[in-house]
Amino acid sequence: MWRAGTMISPVPAVMVSCGDANGQKNIITIAWTGTICSEPAMCYISVRKERHSYSMIKESGQFVINLTTEALARATDWCGVRSGRDFDKFAYCGLTAERCEHVAAPAIAESPVNIECRVKQIIELGSHDMFIAEVLGVMVDESLLDPESGKLDLSRAKLLGYAHGEYYALGEKLGTFGWTVKGSTLKKEKRNKR
């Protein structure tokens, strides 16, 4: 038996960008994040109160979740272990702050997917507070779209995963949603006709 802890793995490693009313901007790396509702589209991030980005997000009520890639692995880690009180993370990591359509917080231009969020509720939990947010818009790099169908292909992004203190490149696709049952009704009908 292992002690109670954060063992749900893998999780996404994302860079969350935010800003304040004075024009200061920052990036925080977050692994405690995820989708919590489809209609309306909602997600969450959990942030420690002592983190520099905490007050920016709480006061502005906005943030952007920027998905990370193999190419952004170094910046993802660095932004998670250095404080925005001491560094301009955009400048230090060579990242570009991009204007968003729905929020004042900047997106990270080098990220292939930027999720613009507005805080709906803050829940105090203990070591972290959870910011529950509504997704207002999503910017997607055109390189992720299939040129013929226009379908989003996230495998092209080479996204990162995070598991127990380590970063991983996502591996081989094993199936698609529902692949285990697709065609099973048809097969059953064919068997019953015999």
C-alpha positions as CSV (number, residue, x, y, z in Angstrom):
1,M,0.0,0.0,0.0
2,W,1.4,3.4,-1.0
3,R,0.6,6.6,1.0
4,A,-2.2,8.8,-0.3
5,G,-1.0,11.1,-3.0
6,T,-1.3,12.4,-6.5
7,M,-0.9,9.2,-8.5
8,I,-3.3,9.8,-11.5
9,S,-0.9,9.7,-14.4
10,P,-0.1,10.7,-17.0
11,V,-1.5,14.2,-17.0
12,P,-0.9,17.1,-19.4
13,A,2.0,19.5,-18.7
14,V,0.7,22.9,-19.9
15,M,2.0,26.4,-19.7
16,V,-0.6,28.8,-18.4
17,S,-0.2,32.4,-19.4
18,C,-1.7,35.3,-17.5
19,G,-1.4,39.1,-17.0
20,D,-2.4,41.9,-14.7
21,A,-3.9,45.3,-15.1
22,N,-0.4,46.9,-15.2
23,G,0.6,45.0,-18.3
24,Q,2.8,42.5,-16.5
25,K,2.6,39.0,-17.9
26,N,3.7,35.6,-16.7
27,I,3.8,31.9,-17.5
28,I,3.3,29.2,-15.0
29,T,3.7,25.4,-15.7
30,I,0.7,23.4,-14.5
31,A,0.1,19.7,-14.4
32,W,-3.1,19.8,-12.3
33,T,-5.5,20.7,-15.1
34,G,-8.2,19.1,-17.1
35,T,-11.6,19.2,-18.7
36,I,-14.6,19.2,-16.4
37,C,-17.6,19.9,-18.7
38,S,-18.5,19.7,-22.4
39,E,-21.5,22.0,-22.6
40,P,-20.6,24.7,-21.8
41,A,-16.9,23.9,-22.3
42,M,-15.2,24.2,-19.0
43,C,-11.8,23.3,-17.5
44,Y,-9.8,23.9,-14.4
45,I,-6.3,24.6,-13.2
46,S,-5.0,24.3,-9.6
47,V,-2.5,26.8,-8.4
48,R,-0.6,27.3,-5.1
49,K,-1.4,30.6,-3.5
50,E,2.3,31.6,-3.1
51,R,2.9,31.3,-6.9
52,H,3.4,34.6,-8.7
53,S,0.7,33.9,-11.2
54,Y,-1.9,33.1,-8.5
55,S,-2.8,36.8,-7.8
56,M,-2.7,37.7,-11.5
57,I,-5.3,35.0,-12.4
58,K,-7.4,35.7,-9.3
59,E,-7.5,39.5,-9.9
60,S,-7.9,39.4,-13.7
61,G,-10.2,36.4,-13.8
62,Q,-8.6,35.2,-17.0
63,F,-5.8,32.9,-18.2
64,V,-4.8,30.9,-21.3
65,I,-3.9,27.2,-21.2
66,N,-1.2,26.6,-23.8
67,L,-0.6,23.0,-24.8
68,T,3.0,22.0,-24.7
69,T,5.1,20.0,-27.2
70,E,8.3,18.2,-27.4
71,A,9.9,21.4,-28.8
72,L,8.6,23.3,-25.8
73,A,9.7,20.8,-23.2
74,R,12.7,22.8,-22.0
75,A,10.6,26.0,-21.7
76,T,7.8,24.0,-20.0
77,D,10.1,22.8,-17.3
78,W,12.0,26.1,-16.8
79,C,8.7,28.0,-16.4
80,G,7.7,25.6,-13.7
81,V,10.8,25.9,-11.6
82,R,11.5,29.7,-11.9
83,S,9.4,32.5,-10.6
84,G,8.0,35.4,-12.6
85,R,9.0,37.6,-9.7
86,D,12.6,37.2,-10.8
87,F,12.4,36.6,-14.5
88,D,10.5,37.7,-17.6
89,K,9.7,34.1,-18.7
90,F,8.6,35.1,-22.2
91,A,11.9,36.9,-22.8
92,Y,14.1,34.3,-21.1
93,C,12.6,31.3,-23.0
94,G,12.3,33.2,-26.3
95,L,8.5,32.8,-26.3
96,T,6.1,35.2,-28.0
97,A,3.2,36.8,-26.2
98,E,0.2,36.7,-28.6
99,R,-3.0,38.7,-28.4
100,C,-6.1,36.7,-27.7
101,E,-9.6,37.3,-29.1
102,H,-11.6,36.7,-25.9
103,V,-9.3,37.5,-23.0
104,A,-6.7,40.1,-22.1
105,A,-4.2,37.5,-21.0
106,P,-1.6,36.7,-23.6
107,A,-1.3,33.3,-25.4
108,I,2.1,31.7,-26.2
109,A,2.4,31.9,-30.0
110,E,4.8,28.9,-30.1
111,S,2.1,26.6,-28.5
112,P,0.0,24.9,-31.2
113,V,-3.2,25.1,-29.1
114,N,-4.2,28.1,-26.9
115,I,-7.3,27.8,-24.7
116,E,-8.8,31.1,-23.7
117,C,-10.4,30.9,-20.2
118,R,-12.5,33.1,-17.9
119,V,-12.6,32.1,-14.2
120,K,-16.1,31.2,-13.0
121,Q,-15.3,30.0,-9.5
122,I,-12.3,29.5,-7.2
123,I,-12.4,26.6,-4.7
124,E,-9.9,26.6,-1.8
125,L,-8.7,23.0,-1.5
126,G,-5.5,22.9,0.6
127,S,-2.1,23.2,-1.0
128,H,-3.8,24.5,-4.2
129,D,-6.8,26.5,-5.1
130,M,-8.8,25.3,-8.1
131,F,-9.8,27.9,-10.7
132,I,-12.8,26.6,-12.5
133,A,-13.1,28.4,-15.9
134,E,-15.3,28.6,-19.0
135,V,-13.5,28.1,-22.3
136,L,-14.3,31.2,-24.4
137,G,-12.2,30.3,-27.4
138,V,-9.5,28.1,-28.8
139,M,-6.8,29.1,-31.2
140,V,-5.3,26.2,-33.2
141,D,-2.2,26.3,-35.4
142,E,-3.2,25.6,-39.0
143,S,-0.4,22.9,-39.2
144,L,-2.6,20.7,-37.1
145,L,-5.5,20.7,-39.6
146,D,-5.8,18.0,-42.2
147,P,-5.6,19.9,-45.5
148,E,-8.4,17.8,-47.1
149,S,-10.9,17.3,-44.3
150,G,-10.0,20.3,-42.1
151,K,-10.1,17.8,-39.1
152,L,-7.9,18.6,-36.1
153,D,-5.0,16.1,-35.9
154,L,-3.3,16.6,-32.5
155,S,-0.8,13.8,-33.2
156,R,1.0,16.4,-35.4
157,A,1.6,18.6,-32.4
158,K,3.9,16.0,-30.5
159,L,2.3,16.9,-27.2
160,L,3.9,16.3,-23.8
161,G,2.6,14.2,-20.9
162,Y,3.7,14.4,-17.3
163,A,3.9,11.4,-14.9
164,H,5.3,11.4,-11.4
165,G,7.9,14.2,-11.9
166,E,8.9,13.3,-15.5
167,Y,8.0,14.6,-18.9
168,Y,7.1,12.1,-21.7
169,A,6.5,12.4,-25.5
170,L,3.2,10.8,-26.3
171,G,3.5,7.5,-28.1
172,E,1.7,5.5,-30.7
173,K,-2.0,5.8,-31.3
174,L,-3.8,2.6,-30.2
175,G,-7.3,3.3,-31.3
176,T,-10.0,6.0,-31.5
177,F,-12.9,6.7,-29.2
178,G,-15.4,3.8,-29.5
179,W,-13.0,1.6,-31.6
180,T,-13.7,-1.4,-29.4
181,V,-17.4,-1.5,-30.2
182,K,-17.5,-0.1,-33.7
183,G,-19.0,-2.6,-36.1
184,S,-19.9,-5.0,-33.2
185,T,-23.7,-4.5,-33.8
186,L,-23.3,-5.2,-37.5
187,K,-21.2,-8.4,-36.7
188,K,-23.9,-9.5,-34.3
189,E,-26.6,-9.0,-36.9
190,K,-24.6,-11.0,-39.5
191,R,-24.1,-13.9,-37.0
192,N,-27.9,-13.9,-36.1
193,K,-28.8,-14.2,-39.8
194,R,-26.7,-17.3,-40.3
